[in-house]
Structure formats: structure tokens, C-alpha cells
Amino acid sequence: MNTMPTRVDGDLWEAAKASGAIASRSATQQINHWARIGRALEASPNVSGRDVRRVLSGITSYDDVGEPEQAVVRVAWEQQMAQRRESLDFAAEFTAQGRSWSEAGDNGAVVRRPSAQDD
């Protein structure tokens, strides 16, 4: 991903830090999240931002909003899933718990990772 430096108003930065903490995002990630949603909203002036916010907050069902709103919601969900995947480190978690685990190796074969207790 190519990143570019930019200046952000202090109040926006503080709001992004607060909102991002709730969603396990950094302030930068939160601002990027907001920018993507804003870009999708601007690209489709018929989108109801209110409906999108209601779906993202769990108040309204995804199936109860129109297709343009669903498209914006999917963008938000895709970003949330990518961030969650990036934050996962099962190897470290299982090692800390003393658990063994299996995973696919580089060639696709199953590789068993023993716990320290198995050694």
C-alpha cells in the first residue's frame, strides 16, 4: 500500500483516536476508514448515510437498506475484516498458551507446530 503524508485538524485526529480505539484501529486507520466511506457516499449521492450508519452500528439489518447503502456497508465491512485479519497472530497466542497447532506450509502440506511441552 502506498501512503502519503497529510495534515489533519487536531479535533479530527482526536475524534479518530477515540472512535478508532473502539474498533481496534489506530487514528490513521480510522481516518482512512472514514475517507473510504466518504468516497463511496460521494460517488453515490442517492446513498443514505443515516441508513449506512444504522447498519454499521447494528440498529438496522443489511437486508433492510437499498443496494447503494449495502455497497457502502460492504466497503466498511471489508476494511474491518482486513484489519482484524492483520491483527491476528495465532502462532504467538498458541505459543503463549503452550498449545500445539497445525497449519498449511509453503507447499500446502500440513505442518504440525508442537508446543514447548511436546518437545
C-alpha positions as CSV (number, residue, x, y, z in Angstrom):
1,M,0.0,0.0,0.0
2,N,1.3,3.4,-0.9
3,T,0.9,6.0,1.8
4,M,1.3,9.8,1.6
5,P,1.8,12.2,4.5
6,T,-1.0,14.7,5.1
7,R,-2.1,17.2,7.8
8,V,-5.3,16.6,9.8
9,D,-7.0,19.0,12.1
10,G,-6.4,18.3,15.7
11,D,-10.1,17.8,16.6
12,L,-10.4,15.3,13.7
13,W,-7.3,13.4,14.9
14,E,-8.7,13.2,18.5
15,A,-12.1,12.0,17.2
16,A,-10.3,9.4,15.1
17,K,-8.3,8.2,18.1
18,A,-11.4,7.8,20.2
19,S,-13.5,6.1,17.5
20,G,-10.6,4.0,16.4
21,A,-10.0,2.7,19.8
22,I,-13.5,1.3,20.0
23,A,-12.9,-0.6,16.7
24,S,-9.3,-1.6,17.4
25,R,-8.0,0.9,14.8
26,S,-5.2,3.5,15.0
27,A,-6.2,7.1,14.4
28,T,-4.7,6.8,10.9
29,Q,-6.7,3.6,10.2
30,Q,-9.9,5.3,11.4
31,I,-9.3,8.3,9.2
32,N,-8.7,6.0,6.2
33,H,-11.9,4.1,7.1
34,W,-13.9,7.4,7.2
35,A,-12.3,8.5,3.9
36,R,-13.3,5.3,2.2
37,I,-16.9,5.5,3.4
38,G,-17.0,9.2,2.4
39,R,-15.6,8.4,-1.0
40,A,-18.3,5.7,-1.5
41,L,-21.0,8.1,-0.3
42,E,-19.9,10.9,-2.6
43,A,-19.7,8.5,-5.6
44,S,-23.4,7.7,-5.0
45,P,-25.4,10.8,-3.9
46,N,-28.5,8.6,-3.6
47,V,-27.0,6.8,-0.6
48,S,-28.5,7.4,2.8
49,G,-25.6,8.0,5.2
50,R,-28.1,7.6,8.0
51,D,-29.0,4.1,6.8
52,V,-25.4,3.1,6.4
53,R,-24.6,4.2,10.0
54,R,-27.6,2.3,11.3
55,V,-26.4,-0.9,9.6
56,L,-22.8,-0.5,10.8
57,S,-24.0,0.1,14.3
58,G,-26.3,-2.9,14.3
59,I,-29.5,-1.0,14.6
60,T,-30.8,-1.8,11.1
61,S,-30.4,-5.1,9.1
62,Y,-28.3,-5.0,6.0
63,D,-31.2,-6.6,4.1
64,D,-33.4,-3.6,5.0
65,V,-31.5,-1.0,3.2
66,G,-31.1,-0.3,-0.5
67,E,-28.4,-1.6,-2.8
68,P,-26.3,1.6,-2.8
69,E,-26.3,1.6,1.0
70,Q,-25.4,-2.1,1.0
71,A,-22.4,-1.3,-1.2
72,V,-21.1,1.3,1.2
73,V,-21.6,-1.1,4.1
74,R,-19.7,-3.8,2.3
75,V,-16.7,-1.4,1.9
76,A,-16.7,-0.8,5.6
77,W,-17.0,-4.5,6.4
78,E,-14.2,-5.4,4.0
79,Q,-11.9,-2.9,5.7
80,Q,-12.9,-4.1,9.2
81,M,-12.2,-7.8,8.2
82,A,-8.8,-6.9,6.7
83,Q,-7.8,-5.0,9.9
84,R,-8.9,-7.9,12.0
85,R,-7.0,-10.4,9.9
86,E,-3.9,-8.3,10.2
87,S,-4.2,-8.2,14.0
88,L,-4.3,-12.0,14.3
89,D,-1.2,-13.8,15.4
90,F,-2.3,-17.3,16.3
91,A,1.2,-18.6,16.4
92,A,2.1,-16.2,19.2
93,E,-1.2,-16.8,21.0
94,F,-0.9,-20.6,20.9
95,T,2.8,-20.5,21.9
96,A,2.0,-18.3,24.9
97,Q,-0.7,-20.7,25.9
98,G,1.6,-23.7,25.4
99,R,-0.7,-25.2,22.7
100,S,0.4,-27.1,19.6
101,W,-1.3,-26.3,16.3
102,S,-1.3,-27.3,12.6
103,E,-1.1,-25.0,9.6
104,A,-0.5,-25.2,5.9
105,G,3.2,-25.0,4.9
106,D,4.5,-23.1,1.9
107,N,3.9,-26.1,-0.3
108,G,0.4,-26.6,1.0
109,A,1.3,-29.7,3.2
110,V,0.0,-29.7,6.8
111,V,2.7,-28.8,9.2
112,R,2.3,-29.6,12.9
113,R,3.8,-27.0,15.3
114,P,4.4,-28.7,18.6
115,S,4.0,-26.9,21.9
116,A,7.0,-26.5,24.2
117,Q,5.6,-29.3,26.3
118,D,5.7,-31.7,23.3
119,D,9.5,-31.2,22.9
